[in-house]
């Protein structure tokens, strides 16, 4: 009984702590990977406050991926290889163990030394020293989590990447950049008119987006470092749907200056607009293939919104989604072998992928109000807009559909998310 | 005096348009202007002249109910102005052609069943469709601006047909 009460108190304390942390998003995980790798993260030594932050970030990242099961450390906290008793960790079922220390340096930097150990083979899998400025403890945690993820799954981690999305609260629209876990959010732009369709430059230095601040849709480009921005496309009608070419040298945009919505290529400085699509119907949401040769886009030229593909330099567009329902917002997978899109069927929006080779469509979600998917740079996770508790929220699903995650903003509707590149 | 006569005819015409309940395939009043005048209700001439000099028809919803309507509505994924709403657009076209000093802004809107970007395109097509009708009816291109908000500014926030029907529309907005 006493134990139960104590547990309740501890739980309550954790809850209080969680709600006072600077979390813009609270996260809910649904489902798990088929095979979860059991990993133990020993509490780091050194500076207690920094160590706690880093441990929390590493554990949170690994858990959210759905690919790991965190093994209870039972109060043990080795910091050096010499202090590790492998049989203890084997007995707990851990396959890997992370140990380390973090210290605050005199020059207001922090340094973390970390090792990943194979508990079964009793060998070191990785060892690294990560250094960062004093306020970047979470970034250090993400780096360590990326390394663990990469060593144990063979895929590159994406915990150090960032996401962009729009938060709408009443008449206020804020374009936000945040870490992949929703923390550390920065307001890039705040307006009393809609903002939509943020798009990362391939090097992560700029965002292109659509703002209605002058009374109609205009494509802007803004540096995330200098905050400087300029209008890329401001013709009559609507200017929208910016997409960067993989080399960052041009953008695809949608303009209505010549009548209906058509896809154009345009230089980042706004010069040299040249038309790609020629049909008199709606053509929008262009997305470059990783090799830069093709565009996927949404068009209603066949009578209903479907996904098409066209060579970047123009030519014949080819329809690639068929069957019942409508399809929107295509994006290539990082390996170029498939694409993700929003499927509208029986009045519900689903996140779906389709393989280019087989033409096979797979629904990854149960459906609801799910839109605007984008791949993480490693192709393993898809970020999209959904709804929960009556609000617009961000959600992720693993590309195999097994692990889902909901991220709740503190207030307002989260919309238009897009995953940023590796930096 | 000549001006006044023309105005009276215009008023008659507009009242006539208003008096014709839009039927499923109502003939467009503008193209059948003379007929409309002929069937104008008797009550119109007695009250109209007093209003002529000071009143902007836009501000007289009693007399110009079609001009008082500033929205046209669409079925799902359509950008064709419905027959029932055509008289509204035609009345505004007539008004703009008679009042070259006035400008209108067309704002296309959509329900949420589509991607934001697709809906932005669809809303623009809706607004542009109304723009073309206004121009055919005598308004000048310089009097009209057409924009789209897609699904970004819903009038009704529900997730049902009643809400969606409200959101699939083009608004005609006149500067004050």
HADDOCK unambig.tbl for C-alpha pairs under 7 A between the chains (distance, minus, plus):
assign (segid A and resid 194 and name CA) (segid B and resid 152 and name CA) 6.50 0.50 0.50
assign (segid A and resid 216 and name CA) (segid B and resid 147 and name CA) 5.76 0.50 0.50
assign (segid A and resid 216 and name CA) (segid B and resid 148 and name CA) 6.93 0.50 0.50
assign (segid A and resid 237 and name CA) (segid B and resid 146 and name CA) 6.17 0.50 0.50
assign (segid A and resid 237 and name CA) (segid B and resid 147 and name CA) 5.34 0.50 0.50
assign (segid A and resid 238 and name CA) (segid B and resid 124 and name CA) 6.96 0.50 0.50
assign (segid A and resid 238 and name CA) (segid B and resid 147 and name CA) 6.42 0.50 0.50
assign (segid A and resid 238 and name CA) (segid B and resid 148 and name CA) 6.72 0.50 0.50
assign (segid A and resid 241 and name CA) (segid B and resid 117 and name CA) 6.44 0.50 0.50
assign (segid A and resid 260 and name CA) (segid B and resid 125 and name CA) 6.66 0.50 0.50
assign (segid A and resid 261 and name CA) (segid B and resid 121 and name CA) 5.88 0.50 0.50
assign (segid A and resid 282 and name CA) (segid B and resid 121 and name CA) 6.41 0.50 0.50
assign (segid A and resid 284 and name CA) (segid B and resid 117 and name CA) 6.76 0.50 0.50
assign (segid A and resid 284 and name CA) (segid B and resid 118 and name CA) 6.41 0.50 0.50
assign (segid A and resid 285 and name CA) (segid B and resid 117 and name CA) 6.49 0.50 0.50
assign (segid A and resid 328 and name CA) (segid B and resid 115 and name CA) 6.06 0.50 0.50
assign (segid A and resid 329 and name CA) (segid B and resid 115 and name CA) 6.68 0.50 0.50
assign (segid A and resid 371 and name CA) (segid B and resid 115 and name CA) 6.84 0.50 0.50
